[in-house]
């Protein structure tokens, strides 16, 4: 392993183990837990909601025109 690669890996490790990064991960974990408490439905509930929309509004129109370019947003 080259000296530069080793230094980069050590820098990444030090950053990953830093107190600031641990606080960031803890805050992210708390945000996910709060979201899950506020939105308790799982995949079945979401699919049921989507099915309800299909019943109310019908299926969306099909666009068979192929994509062009490299824009793959939904």
C-alpha positions in Angstrom: 0.0 0.0 0.0 1.4 3.4 -0.9 2.1 6.0 1.7 -0.5 8.3 0.3 -3.2 5.6 0.4 -2.3 4.7 4.0 -2.5 8.4 5.0 -5.9 8.7 3.3 -7.2 5.6 5.0 -6.0 6.9 8.4 -7.7 10.3 7.7 -10.9 8.5 6.8 -10.7 6.4 10.0 -10.0 9.3 12.2 -12.9 11.2 10.7 -15.2 8.2 11.1 -14.3 7.8 14.7 -14.4 11.5 15.6 -16.8 12.8 18.2 -18.4 15.1 15.6 -19.1 12.2 13.3 -20.5 10.1 16.2 -22.9 12.9 17.1 -24.0 13.2 13.4 -24.8 9.5 13.3 -26.6 9.6 16.6 -28.7 12.6 15.4 -29.5 10.7 12.2 -30.5 7.6 14.2 -32.8 9.7 16.4 -34.3 11.4 13.3 -35.1 8.0 11.8 -36.6 6.8 15.1 -38.8 9.9 15.3 -39.9 9.5 11.7 -40.8 5.8 12.3 -42.8 6.8 15.4 -44.7 9.5 13.6 -45.3 7.3 10.5 -45.9 3.8 11.9 -47.3 2.2 8.7 -45.0 -0.2 7.0 -44.8 -1.3 3.4 -48.2 -3.0 3.5 -49.8 0.2 4.6 -48.1 2.2 1.9 -49.1 -0.3 -0.8 -52.6 -0.2 0.5 -52.6 3.6 0.2 -51.3 3.4 -3.4 -54.0 0.8 -4.3 -56.6 3.1 -2.9 -55.4 5.9 -5.2 -55.6 3.5 -8.1 -59.2 2.6 -7.2 -60.1 6.3 -6.9 -58.3 7.6 -10.0 -57.6 4.6 -12.1 -54.2 3.6 -13.5 -51.9 6.3 -14.7 -51.5 6.5 -18.5 -48.7 4.4 -20.0 -45.9 6.3 -21.8 -44.1 3.9 -24.1 -41.8 6.6 -25.6 -38.2 5.6 -24.8 -36.0 7.8 -22.6 -33.4 9.9 -24.2 -30.2 11.1 -22.5 -28.9 10.2 -19.1 -31.6 11.7 -16.9 -33.0 8.8 -14.9 -35.1 10.7 -12.3 -38.5 9.2 -11.5 
